[in-house]
Amino acid sequence: MNTLSYKTVSVNKENADKKWVLVDAENQFVGRLASEIANLLRGKYKTNFTPHADCGDYVVVINAEKVRFSGKKMTDKEYVHHTGYPGGQRFATPTEMLNRKPIFVIEHAVKGMLPKNRLGDALFRNLHVYEGAEHPHQAQNPTVVNVKDLK
């Protein structure tokens, strides 16, 4: 048997087979959607997955304002941020965030599921989220992916 044919392939920027993927977020639960998007961004479903390299796909998410939360999370969950001033802690529910910045809800959930380092920052730049059904990435010919079929 030829053992030279069993070389471990390490992927880098040059030989990563990155594709453009379109995900429709309409009537999807945020957490389940975000975990599937994080797996697409990371490239964990690929046979040549390399943990320290950006070998995932570019992901375009449309209809971000039509996502759902399970249970009572629309009113009970809180997004917390601090303005930097004394007494500047601010709270917002998902209902308020979907009205004000619907893109933030998906981006926040996906960013929390990516690595907390420079690789995670690079992977997050491959995510493009849009409120409506229109997006400017038609020239890349993204393949439509049904999130429920990914498992």
C-alpha positions as CSV (number, residue, x, y, z in Angstrom):
1,M,0.0,0.0,0.0
2,N,1.3,3.4,-0.9
3,T,1.4,5.4,2.3
4,L,2.4,8.6,0.5
5,S,-1.1,9.0,-0.8
6,Y,-2.4,9.6,2.8
7,K,-1.0,13.1,3.2
8,T,-2.9,15.4,5.5
9,V,-4.1,18.4,3.6
10,S,-3.8,21.7,5.4
11,V,-6.0,24.5,3.9
12,N,-4.9,28.1,3.6
13,K,-6.3,31.2,1.9
14,E,-5.0,30.2,-1.5
15,N,-6.5,26.7,-1.7
16,A,-9.6,27.1,0.4
17,D,-12.6,26.3,-1.8
18,K,-14.8,29.2,-0.7
19,K,-18.4,29.4,-2.0
20,W,-21.1,32.0,-1.7
21,V,-24.2,30.7,0.2
22,L,-27.6,32.3,0.5
23,V,-29.7,31.7,3.6
24,D,-33.3,32.8,4.1
25,A,-34.0,33.7,7.7
26,E,-37.8,34.0,7.4
27,N,-39.6,32.1,10.2
28,Q,-36.3,30.6,11.5
29,F,-35.4,30.4,15.2
30,V,-32.4,32.7,15.9
31,G,-30.3,30.2,17.9
32,R,-30.6,27.3,15.5
33,L,-30.1,29.6,12.5
34,A,-27.0,31.2,14.0
35,S,-25.4,27.8,14.8
36,E,-25.8,26.6,11.2
37,I,-24.5,29.9,9.9
38,A,-21.5,29.7,12.2
39,N,-20.8,26.2,10.9
40,L,-21.0,27.4,7.3
41,L,-18.7,30.4,8.1
42,R,-16.2,28.1,9.9
43,G,-16.2,25.4,7.2
44,K,-16.7,22.5,9.6
45,Y,-18.8,20.5,7.2
46,K,-15.9,20.3,4.6
47,T,-13.7,17.3,4.4
48,N,-10.5,19.5,4.4
49,F,-11.5,21.5,7.5
50,T,-8.5,23.2,9.1
51,P,-9.1,24.6,12.6
52,H,-6.6,27.5,12.3
53,A,-7.6,28.7,8.8
54,D,-10.4,30.6,7.2
55,C,-11.7,27.8,5.0
56,G,-15.5,28.5,5.4
57,D,-17.9,30.0,3.0
58,Y,-19.3,33.5,2.4
59,V,-22.8,33.6,3.9
60,V,-25.5,36.0,2.8
61,V,-28.6,36.1,5.1
62,I,-31.8,37.8,3.9
63,N,-35.1,38.6,5.7
64,A,-33.3,39.2,9.0
65,E,-36.4,41.1,10.4
66,K,-38.6,38.0,10.1
67,V,-36.7,35.7,12.6
68,R,-38.4,34.1,15.6
69,F,-37.5,33.3,19.2
70,S,-38.8,30.3,21.1
71,G,-40.7,30.7,24.3
72,K,-41.0,34.1,25.9
73,K,-37.6,35.3,24.7
74,M,-39.1,38.2,22.7
75,T,-40.0,40.0,25.9
76,D,-37.8,38.3,28.6
77,K,-34.4,38.2,26.8
78,E,-32.2,41.3,27.2
79,Y,-29.3,42.7,25.1
80,V,-27.0,44.7,27.4
81,H,-24.4,47.3,26.4
82,H,-22.6,50.1,28.1
83,T,-22.2,53.6,26.7
84,G,-18.9,54.2,28.6
85,Y,-20.3,56.9,30.8
86,P,-21.2,56.5,34.5
87,G,-24.7,54.9,34.8
88,G,-24.6,54.2,31.0
89,Q,-25.8,50.6,31.1
90,R,-28.6,50.1,28.5
91,F,-31.0,47.2,28.0
92,A,-33.0,46.2,25.0
93,T,-35.4,43.4,24.3
94,P,-35.4,41.4,21.0
95,T,-38.7,43.1,20.1
96,E,-37.0,46.5,20.3
97,M,-33.9,45.4,18.5
98,L,-35.9,43.9,15.6
99,N,-37.7,47.2,15.2
100,R,-34.5,49.3,15.5
101,K,-31.7,47.2,14.1
102,P,-32.9,43.7,12.8
103,I,-29.4,42.9,11.4
104,F,-27.9,43.1,14.9
105,V,-30.0,40.2,16.3
106,I,-28.5,37.7,13.8
107,E,-25.0,39.2,13.8
108,H,-24.9,39.1,17.7
109,A,-26.0,35.5,17.8
110,V,-23.5,34.4,15.1
111,K,-20.6,36.3,16.6
112,G,-21.1,34.6,19.9
113,M,-20.7,31.2,18.2
114,L,-17.4,32.0,16.5
115,P,-13.9,31.9,18.0
116,K,-12.9,34.8,20.1
117,N,-9.7,35.7,18.3
118,R,-8.4,37.1,15.0
119,L,-9.7,34.1,13.1
120,G,-13.2,34.8,14.5
121,D,-12.9,38.4,13.4
122,A,-11.9,37.3,9.9
123,L,-14.8,34.7,9.7
124,F,-17.3,37.3,10.9
125,R,-16.3,39.5,7.9
126,N,-17.6,36.8,5.6
127,L,-21.1,37.2,6.9
128,H,-23.5,39.6,5.1
129,V,-26.9,40.2,6.7
130,Y,-29.8,42.1,5.0
131,E,-33.2,43.1,6.3
132,G,-35.3,42.4,3.2
133,A,-35.2,39.9,0.4
134,E,-32.8,42.1,-1.7
135,H,-29.1,41.8,-1.6
136,P,-26.2,43.2,-3.7
137,H,-24.4,39.8,-4.1
138,Q,-26.2,38.6,-7.2
139,A,-23.0,38.7,-9.2
140,Q,-21.5,36.0,-7.0
141,N,-24.3,33.5,-7.8
142,P,-24.9,32.3,-4.3
143,T,-26.3,28.9,-3.9
144,V,-29.6,28.8,-1.9
145,V,-29.3,26.7,1.2
146,N,-32.2,25.5,3.3
147,V,-31.1,25.6,6.9
148,K,-33.4,22.7,7.9
149,D,-31.6,20.4,5.4
150,L,-28.1,21.1,6.8
151,K,-28.3,18.7,9.8
